[in-house]
């Protein structure tokens, strides 16, 4: 699923960034251009990142 249409960033791209250690929108933006063009996806991207981090924390058995 595309999260950022302007830059062609998908949910898989964001998840890969999180798996590589990113823990915030800013850190994901260091690896992907999500939200760096028009900014229309920033809120959705942040919500997706937060949700993914929470799910990952639950899977690994600790609080995000």
Order of alpha helices (4+ residues) and beta strands (2+ residues): beta-beta-alpha-alpha-alpha
